[in-house]
Amino acid sequence: MKIYWQRYLWLSVYFLTPLIPVMIILKIRTVEATDPRYVISMMLGVFAFMWLVNQIILSSRPRFLERYFGMDRLYRFHSLMAVISVLLAFTHFIIKRFLFGILSITGFLALMVFLFGGLFSLIFLEDSVLLRIRGVMTFRAWVRKTFHISRVGVVLLHNILILALIILLVHIMTTSGSLYASPFLKIFYPTYFGMGILFYLYHKFIKPMLLRKNFWRVKEVTPESPGITTIHIQPEDGRVFAYQPGQFIFLTLLQQGIEKEPHPFSLSSSPERKDMISITIKNAGDFTSKIVQLQPGAIALVEGPFGIFSYTQLRSGCELVFLAGGIGITPFLSMLRTLQRCEPQRKVTLIWAARLKSDLFATQELDAMHASMPDFHWEGVLSEEVEWEGEKGLLDYDHLERLIGKPLSAKEVEIFLCGPPRMMNLCLHGLKKLGYRHKQIHYERFAL
């Protein structure tokens, strides 16, 4: 796996930039820097504000960061740091209110909006740890059904956090005594906030306009099996972007009756195909259920590629093991189609876990790959197919021990894992129990 020194550089920038105003406040020795309790409160407030601004930048899907971390890590980091930042702001408020008797209306209002917006986002927008609490999933489903809240509505309500950040900036500019002693801070805070807002405006308004200018068209819609559809998309200007097998895109479909919010999908096509891209989608919700209505010629907006989930990130020639769960097969189809054309001698094993035989929609193609690639083997593991003659049950330690075995000291193997959370957790536990090292296992996980 490539080691990016840029990761450490960007993490240092993220975590240490708030020290700039903190050091200035401590240096100018205002009243805020005389009482240790006030100093702690001040530092918590500064870090909370600047890290909250950073969340706007992370939510804009910045390519200059994503290429080093992967979008899944950025999303998880974004969710975690948003919670931490609000907790810092809350602690800042508690110290000032109950130790110093200071109550700022703007600070209190900003905090309440952050708490409401953050809790709402964790419940309705993300697959977060809150959803593991009994009753939260039921509550989310009830609210969505009762108030008819679509994903677009959830995203709009999530954006209320921008309003909270504006109120927080007003709070800082009107209550911070250090601003009167430091002209630099008078400029620094609104400038840093403005940078975050520019990222937000680019992501929400400018980028969609650019995507509409360089739009794509749906060329073909192919049913693969009940509930699974592949759509083939061509760029209007004829230029397919370069991408790595295993990466994904954000797709927006501009057809009447289909939600116009961008959704992430793995590419199932090989980058060796230069005329179009393909994505394979399972009917699993409001948006994906409308894919069967998609008509050839419909306009599509494509943003990408994203992700670092690809064997091309590794040393060449190593043995590959692909563990797929359900529709998690799609990035592996992209990788296998590329390997078939570019490295047919590569040793590759695919284990595909699914519920029913009908979920294994590409068996003929996989069998053809097995015939043309001497060291490629694949196995299906079905959990609910009674008449299945192959492996049955959930893909766990016992299956992994039989199908791929324990790692050998001289064996160079890299394992890729993609599927639903339960399947991934079982596989990760099984691989660890078998003795595979963490750096040998590669996966994308968007939930906390």
C-alpha positions as CSV (number, residue, x, y, z in Angstrom):
1,M,0.0,0.0,0.0
2,K,1.3,3.5,-0.9
3,I,2.2,5.6,2.1
4,Y,1.2,9.2,1.6
5,W,3.3,11.8,3.5
6,Q,0.7,14.3,2.4
7,R,-1.8,12.6,4.8
8,Y,0.3,13.7,7.8
9,L,0.8,17.2,6.3
10,W,-3.0,17.8,5.9
11,L,-3.8,16.3,9.3
12,S,-1.2,18.7,10.9
13,V,-2.8,21.6,9.1
14,Y,-6.3,20.5,10.2
15,F,-5.5,20.0,13.9
16,L,-2.9,22.8,14.4
17,T,-4.2,25.8,12.6
18,P,-6.4,26.8,15.6
19,L,-3.2,27.3,17.5
20,I,-2.6,30.5,15.4
21,P,-5.4,32.6,17.1
22,V,-4.7,30.9,20.5
23,M,-1.1,31.9,20.5
24,I,-2.0,35.5,19.5
25,I,-4.5,35.7,22.3
26,L,-2.0,34.4,24.8
27,K,0.7,36.8,23.5
28,I,-1.3,40.0,23.7
29,R,-2.2,39.1,27.3
30,T,-5.8,40.3,27.3
31,V,-8.1,39.6,30.2
32,E,-9.0,36.4,28.5
33,A,-5.5,35.1,29.0
34,T,-5.2,35.8,32.8
35,D,-7.5,33.2,34.3
36,P,-6.6,29.6,33.5
37,R,-10.2,28.6,33.4
38,Y,-11.0,31.4,31.0
39,V,-8.0,30.3,28.9
40,I,-9.3,26.8,28.7
41,S,-12.8,28.0,27.7
42,M,-11.3,30.4,25.1
43,M,-9.2,27.6,23.6
44,L,-12.2,25.2,23.4
45,G,-14.2,27.9,21.7
46,V,-11.5,28.7,19.1
47,F,-10.9,25.0,18.3
48,A,-14.6,24.4,18.0
49,F,-15.2,27.3,15.6
50,M,-12.3,26.5,13.3
51,W,-12.9,22.7,13.3
52,L,-16.6,23.4,12.5
53,V,-15.5,25.5,9.5
54,N,-13.3,22.6,8.5
55,Q,-16.4,20.4,8.3
56,I,-17.8,22.6,5.5
57,I,-14.6,22.0,3.6
58,L,-14.7,18.2,4.2
59,S,-18.4,18.0,3.2
60,S,-17.5,19.6,-0.2
61,R,-15.7,16.3,-1.3
62,P,-12.3,18.0,-1.9
63,R,-10.3,16.0,-4.4
64,F,-7.0,17.3,-3.1
65,L,-7.7,15.5,0.2
66,E,-9.7,12.5,-1.1
67,R,-6.9,11.2,-3.2
68,Y,-4.8,10.6,-0.1
69,F,-7.4,9.4,2.4
70,G,-10.2,8.0,0.4
71,M,-13.8,9.3,0.6
72,D,-14.9,6.8,3.3
73,R,-12.2,8.0,5.7
74,L,-13.0,11.6,5.0
75,Y,-16.7,11.0,5.6
76,R,-16.1,9.2,8.9
77,F,-13.6,11.8,10.0
78,H,-16.1,14.5,9.1
79,S,-18.8,12.9,11.2
80,L,-16.5,12.3,14.2
81,M,-15.0,15.7,14.2
82,A,-18.4,17.4,13.9
83,V,-19.5,15.7,17.1
84,I,-16.2,16.5,18.8
85,S,-16.4,20.2,17.7
86,V,-20.0,20.6,19.0
87,L,-18.9,19.0,22.3
88,L,-16.0,21.5,22.6
89,A,-18.5,24.3,21.9
90,F,-20.9,23.0,24.5
91,T,-18.0,22.7,27.1
92,H,-17.0,26.3,26.3
93,F,-20.5,27.4,26.9
94,I,-20.8,25.6,30.2
95,I,-17.5,27.0,31.6
96,K,-18.5,30.6,30.7
97,R,-22.1,30.3,31.9
98,F,-21.5,28.5,35.2
99,L,-18.0,29.6,36.2
100,F,-18.1,33.2,35.1
101,G,-21.9,33.9,34.8
102,I,-21.6,34.9,31.2
103,L,-24.4,34.2,28.8
104,S,-24.3,35.2,25.2
105,I,-27.6,35.0,23.3
106,T,-25.8,34.5,20.0
107,G,-23.5,31.8,21.4
108,F,-26.5,30.0,23.1
109,L,-28.5,30.2,19.9
110,A,-25.7,28.9,17.7
111,L,-25.1,26.0,20.2
112,M,-28.8,25.0,20.1
113,V,-28.9,25.0,16.3
114,F,-25.7,22.9,16.3
115,L,-27.1,20.4,18.8
116,F,-30.4,20.1,16.9
117,G,-28.8,19.9,13.4
118,G,-26.1,17.5,14.6
119,L,-28.5,15.1,16.2
120,F,-30.8,15.3,13.3
121,S,-28.0,14.5,10.8
122,L,-26.7,11.6,12.9
123,I,-30.2,10.0,13.0
124,F,-31.4,10.7,9.4
125,L,-28.4,11.4,7.2
126,E,-25.7,8.9,8.3
127,D,-25.3,5.3,9.3
128,S,-23.9,6.4,12.6
129,V,-23.4,4.7,16.0
130,L,-26.8,6.2,17.1
131,L,-28.6,3.8,14.8
132,R,-27.3,0.9,16.9
133,I,-29.4,2.0,19.8
134,R,-32.6,0.1,20.1
135,G,-35.6,2.1,18.8
136,V,-33.6,4.8,16.9
137,M,-34.1,3.1,13.5
138,T,-37.8,2.7,14.3
139,F,-38.0,6.3,15.3
140,R,-36.3,7.4,12.1
141,A,-38.6,5.3,9.9
142,W,-41.7,6.7,11.8
143,V,-40.6,10.3,11.3
144,R,-39.8,9.9,7.6
145,K,-43.2,8.2,7.0
146,T,-45.2,10.6,9.1
147,F,-43.7,13.8,7.9
148,H,-42.8,12.6,4.3
149,I,-39.2,13.6,4.7
150,S,-37.2,12.6,1.6
151,R,-33.4,12.4,1.3
152,V,-33.5,15.8,-0.3
153,G,-35.4,17.2,2.7
154,V,-32.9,15.6,5.0
155,V,-30.0,17.3,3.2
156,L,-31.7,20.6,3.3
157,L,-32.3,20.4,7.0
158,H,-28.6,19.3,7.4
159,N,-27.6,22.5,5.8
160,I,-29.1,24.4,8.7
161,L,-25.6,24.0,10.3
162,I,-24.4,26.7,8.0
163,L,-26.8,29.1,9.7
164,A,-25.4,28.0,13.1
165,L,-21.9,28.7,11.9
166,I,-22.9,32.2,10.8
167,I,-24.5,32.9,14.2
168,L,-21.3,31.5,15.8
169,L,-19.1,33.9,13.8
170,V,-21.4,36.8,14.9
171,H,-20.9,35.6,18.5
172,I,-17.1,35.7,18.2
173,M,-17.0,39.0,16.5
174,T,-19.2,40.7,19.0
175,T,-18.1,39.1,22.3
176,S,-14.4,38.3,22.0
177,G,-12.3,40.9,23.9
178,S,-9.1,39.8,22.1
179,L,-10.5,41.2,18.8
180,Y,-10.2,44.8,20.2
181,A,-6.5,44.2,20.9
182,S,-5.6,42.4,17.7
183,P,-6.5,43.7,14.3
184,F,-5.1,40.4,12.8
185,L,-7.8,38.4,14.6
186,K,-10.5,40.8,13.3
187,I,-9.5,39.7,9.8
188,F,-8.5,36.1,10.6
189,Y,-11.8,34.8,11.9
190,P,-14.1,36.1,9.0
191,T,-11.4,35.2,6.4
192,Y,-11.2,31.6,7.7
193,F,-15.0,31.4,7.8
194,G,-15.2,32.9,4.3
195,M,-12.9,30.2,3.0
196,G,-15.2,27.6,4.3
197,I,-18.2,29.3,2.7
198,L,-16.4,29.5,-0.6
199,F,-16.0,25.7,-0.5
200,Y,-19.7,25.3,0.3
201,L,-20.8,27.6,-2.5
202,Y,-18.6,25.9,-5.0
203,H,-19.9,22.5,-4.0
204,K,-23.6,23.4,-3.9
205,F,-23.8,25.8,-6.9
206,I,-20.7,26.2,-9.1
207,K,-19.8,22.5,-9.3
208,P,-23.4,21.4,-10.4
209,M,-23.3,24.1,-13.1
210,L,-20.0,22.8,-14.4
211,L,-21.4,19.2,-14.3
212,R,-24.4,20.3,-16.3
213,K,-22.1,21.9,-18.9
214,N,-20.2,18.6,-19.3
215,F,-23.1,16.3,-19.0
216,W,-23.5,12.6,-19.9
217,R,-26.3,10.6,-21.4
218,V,-27.8,7.2,-20.5
219,K,-26.9,4.9,-23.4
220,E,-28.5,1.7,-22.3
221,V,-30.4,0.2,-19.3
222,T,-29.8,-3.5,-18.8
223,P,-31.7,-5.6,-16.2
224,E,-29.3,-8.1,-14.6
225,S,-31.7,-9.9,-12.3
226,P,-34.8,-9.1,-10.3
227,G,-34.0,-5.8,-8.5
228,I,-30.6,-5.3,-10.1
229,T,-30.0,-3.0,-13.1
230,T,-26.9,-1.9,-15.0
231,I,-26.9,1.5,-16.7
232,H,-24.3,2.5,-19.3
233,I,-23.5,6.2,-19.6
234,Q,-21.6,8.1,-22.3
235,P,-20.1,11.6,-22.0
236,E,-21.6,14.0,-24.4
237,D,-18.2,15.2,-25.5
238,G,-17.0,11.6,-26.0
239,R,-14.2,11.8,-23.3
240,V,-14.4,9.3,-20.5
241,F,-12.3,10.3,-17.6
242,A,-9.4,8.2,-16.4
243,Y,-10.2,6.1,-13.4
244,Q,-8.9,3.1,-11.4
245,P,-10.9,-0.2,-11.2
246,G,-12.8,-0.2,-7.9
247,Q,-13.4,3.6,-7.8
248,F,-16.9,5.2,-7.5
249,I,-18.8,8.2,-8.8
250,F,-21.6,10.5,-7.6
251,L,-24.4,10.2,-10.0
252,T,-27.4,12.6,-10.6
253,L,-30.1,11.6,-13.0
254,L,-32.1,14.4,-14.7
255,Q,-35.3,12.5,-15.6
256,Q,-38.8,13.4,-14.4
257,G,-39.9,11.3,-11.5
258,I,-36.3,10.5,-10.3
259,E,-34.8,12.3,-7.3
260,K,-32.2,14.8,-8.5
261,E,-29.8,14.4,-5.5
262,P,-26.4,12.9,-6.2
263,H,-25.8,9.4,-5.1
264,P,-22.6,7.4,-4.9
265,F,-22.2,4.2,-6.9
266,S,-19.2,2.0,-7.7
267,L,-18.2,1.7,-11.3
268,S,-18.6,-1.9,-12.6
269,S,-17.0,-1.2,-15.9
270,S,-13.3,-1.5,-16.7
271,P,-11.3,1.7,-17.4
272,E,-10.0,-0.2,-20.4
273,R,-13.3,0.6,-22.0
274,K,-13.0,4.1,-23.3
275,D,-16.4,4.8,-24.8
276,M,-18.6,4.6,-21.7
277,I,-18.9,3.8,-18.0
278,S,-21.2,1.4,-16.3
279,I,-22.7,1.2,-12.9
280,T,-24.8,-1.7,-11.5
281,I,-27.5,-0.7,-9.0
282,K,-29.7,-2.7,-6.6
283,N,-33.2,-1.7,-5.8
284,A,-32.7,-0.8,-2.1
285,G,-34.6,2.5,-1.6
286,D,-36.7,5.4,-3.0
287,F,-34.0,6.5,-5.5
288,T,-32.8,3.1,-6.6
289,S,-36.3,1.8,-7.1
290,K,-36.8,4.3,-9.9
291,I,-33.8,3.1,-11.9
292,V,-36.0,0.7,-13.9
293,Q,-37.9,3.7,-15.2
294,L,-34.8,5.3,-16.6
295,Q,-34.9,5.8,-20.3
296,P,-32.0,5.8,-22.8
297,G,-31.1,9.4,-23.7
298,A,-31.7,10.7,-20.2
299,I,-29.2,13.3,-19.0
300,A,-26.8,12.2,-16.2
301,L,-24.4,14.3,-14.2
302,V,-21.2,12.4,-13.2
303,E,-18.8,13.6,-10.5
304,G,-15.7,11.5,-9.9
305,P,-13.9,9.3,-9.8
306,F,-13.4,8.9,-6.0
307,G,-11.9,6.3,-3.7
308,I,-8.6,4.4,-3.3
309,F,-10.3,0.9,-3.1
310,S,-8.3,-0.6,-6.0
311,Y,-5.6,-3.3,-6.4
312,T,-3.7,-0.8,-8.5
313,Q,-2.8,0.9,-5.3
314,L,-0.7,-2.1,-4.3
315,R,2.5,-3.7,-5.4
316,S,2.2,-5.5,-8.7
317,G,1.9,-9.3,-9.0
318,C,0.6,-10.1,-5.5
319,E,-2.2,-12.6,-5.0
320,L,-5.6,-11.0,-4.7
321,V,-8.6,-12.2,-2.7
322,F,-11.9,-10.4,-3.2
323,L,-14.7,-10.8,-0.6
324,A,-18.0,-9.5,-1.9
325,G,-21.4,-9.2,-0.2
326,G,-24.5,-8.8,-2.4
327,I,-24.2,-5.7,-4.6
328,G,-20.8,-5.2,-3.1
329,I,-19.6,-7.2,-6.1
330,T,-19.6,-4.1,-8.4
331,P,-16.1,-2.8,-7.6
332,F,-14.8,-6.3,-8.0
333,L,-16.4,-6.7,-11.4
334,S,-14.5,-3.5,-12.5
335,M,-11.3,-5.0,-11.1
336,L,-11.8,-8.5,-12.7
337,R,-12.8,-7.0,-16.1
338,T,-9.6,-5.0,-16.0
339,L,-7.5,-8.0,-14.8
340,Q,-8.9,-10.2,-17.5
341,R,-7.6,-7.8,-20.2
342,C,-4.4,-6.6,-18.6
343,E,-3.2,-9.3,-16.2
344,P,-4.9,-12.6,-17.1
345,Q,-2.1,-14.6,-15.3
346,R,-2.7,-12.9,-12.0
347,K,-3.8,-15.2,-9.1
348,V,-7.2,-14.1,-8.0
349,T,-9.9,-15.6,-5.8
350,L,-13.4,-14.2,-5.5
351,I,-15.9,-15.2,-2.8
352,W,-19.3,-13.8,-3.3
353,A,-21.8,-13.9,-0.4
354,A,-25.5,-13.4,-1.2
355,R,-28.9,-14.4,0.0
356,L,-30.3,-16.1,-3.1
357,K,-29.0,-17.6,-6.3
358,S,-30.8,-14.9,-8.3
359,D,-28.6,-12.3,-6.6
360,L,-25.6,-13.8,-8.4
361,F,-26.3,-12.0,-11.6
362,A,-23.0,-12.3,-13.4
363,T,-22.2,-16.0,-13.1
364,Q,-21.8,-16.6,-16.8
365,E,-19.2,-13.8,-17.1
366,L,-17.4,-15.1,-14.0
367,D,-17.3,-18.6,-15.5
368,A,-15.9,-17.2,-18.7
369,M,-13.2,-15.4,-16.7
370,H,-12.4,-18.6,-15.0
371,A,-11.9,-20.3,-18.4
372,S,-9.7,-17.5,-19.7
373,M,-7.7,-16.8,-16.5
374,P,-5.9,-19.9,-15.3
375,D,-5.4,-18.7,-11.7
376,F,-8.9,-17.1,-11.2
377,H,-11.4,-19.0,-9.1
378,W,-14.7,-17.9,-7.6
379,E,-17.2,-19.3,-5.1
380,G,-20.7,-18.3,-4.2
381,V,-21.9,-18.5,-0.5
382,L,-25.6,-18.3,-0.2
383,S,-27.4,-17.8,3.1
384,E,-31.1,-18.5,2.1
385,E,-31.0,-20.8,-0.9
386,V,-32.1,-24.2,0.1
387,E,-31.2,-26.1,-3.1
388,W,-27.8,-24.4,-3.5
389,E,-25.1,-27.1,-3.9
390,G,-22.2,-24.8,-3.0
391,E,-21.3,-23.1,0.3
392,K,-24.2,-22.1,2.5
393,G,-24.7,-19.8,5.4
394,L,-23.1,-16.5,6.3
395,L,-19.6,-15.7,5.2
396,D,-17.7,-16.1,8.5
397,Y,-14.6,-17.6,10.0
398,D,-15.4,-21.2,9.0
399,H,-16.1,-20.4,5.4
400,L,-12.9,-18.2,5.1
401,E,-10.8,-21.0,6.7
402,R,-12.1,-23.5,4.1
403,L,-12.0,-21.2,1.1
404,I,-8.8,-19.1,1.5
405,G,-7.1,-20.7,4.5
406,K,-4.6,-19.2,6.9
407,P,-1.9,-16.9,5.7
408,L,1.5,-18.6,4.9
409,S,4.7,-16.9,5.9
410,A,5.9,-16.8,2.2
411,K,2.5,-16.0,0.8
412,E,1.9,-12.5,-0.6
413,V,-1.8,-11.9,-0.5
414,E,-3.9,-8.8,-0.4
415,I,-7.6,-9.0,0.6
416,F,-10.3,-6.6,-0.6
417,L,-13.7,-6.5,1.2
418,C,-16.9,-4.9,0.1
419,G,-20.4,-5.5,1.3
420,P,-23.1,-4.7,3.9
421,P,-21.9,-3.9,7.5
422,R,-22.8,-7.2,9.0
423,M,-21.0,-9.2,6.4
424,M,-17.9,-7.0,6.6
425,N,-17.8,-7.3,10.4
426,L,-18.0,-11.1,10.2
427,C,-15.2,-11.2,7.6
428,L,-13.0,-8.8,9.4
429,H,-13.3,-10.9,12.6
430,G,-12.7,-14.1,10.7
431,L,-9.7,-12.7,8.8
432,K,-8.1,-11.4,12.0
433,K,-8.7,-14.8,13.7
434,L,-7.1,-16.5,10.8
435,G,-4.0,-14.4,11.3
436,Y,-4.2,-11.9,8.4
437,R,-2.6,-8.6,9.2
438,H,-4.5,-5.3,9.2
439,K,-2.4,-3.9,6.3
440,Q,-3.3,-6.8,4.2
441,I,-7.1,-6.1,4.4
442,H,-8.5,-3.2,2.3
443,Y,-12.1,-2.0,2.5
444,E,-14.2,1.1,2.3
445,R,-16.6,1.8,5.3
446,F,-18.7,4.9,5.3
447,A,-20.4,4.4,8.7
448,L,-18.9,5.3,12.0
